[in-house]
Amino acid sequence: MALKIARMIALAVLAVSLFVTVDYGINLASSLVPELQTDGIGFNSILHSLFGTLDGPFPEAGTRAGFLEAFATAAWVSFGIFAVNAVLAAFAWLSRD
């Protein structure tokens, strides 16, 4: 039972992490399209507009390099959480009744 709860929590965390990664990826992709930047690089991130997530952890958030750093960090975190989910799924498969 505890393994099922851990798997559900890990899947929920993975879903949130993937949302953050996709959001930062969209922000990075939109910063690379010159037609979308009439007066500089605009923030298109949903998370940044709601919570200001690019201001604190990433000091160069207004640059393409800052967008890339935020996306890369989120992608690595998502990959780590995916690996945890894979390990939990393997344990659940091995310990099935």
Residue pairs with C-beta under 8 A, 6 or more apart in sequence:
3 88
3 91
3 92
3 95
4 92
6 88
7 85
7 88
7 89
7 92
10 81
10 84
10 85
10 88
11 85
13 81
14 78
14 81
14 82
14 85
17 74
17 77
17 78
17 81
18 78
20 47
20 74
20 77
20 78
21 71
21 74
21 75
21 77
21 78
23 45
23 46
23 47
24 45
24 47
24 67
24 70
24 71
24 74
25 71
25 74
25 75
26 44
26 45
27 43
27 44
27 45
27 48
27 54
27 67
27 70
27 71
28 64
28 67
28 68
28 70
28 71
30 36
30 42
30 44
31 37
31 41
31 44
31 64
31 67
32 64
36 42
36 44
41 62
41 63
41 64
41 67
43 49
43 54
45 53
45 54
47 53
47 54
48 54
48 55
48 61
53 70
54 61
54 66
54 67
54 70
55 61
57 70
57 73
58 66
58 69
58 70
58 73
59 66
60 66
60 69
61 67
61 70
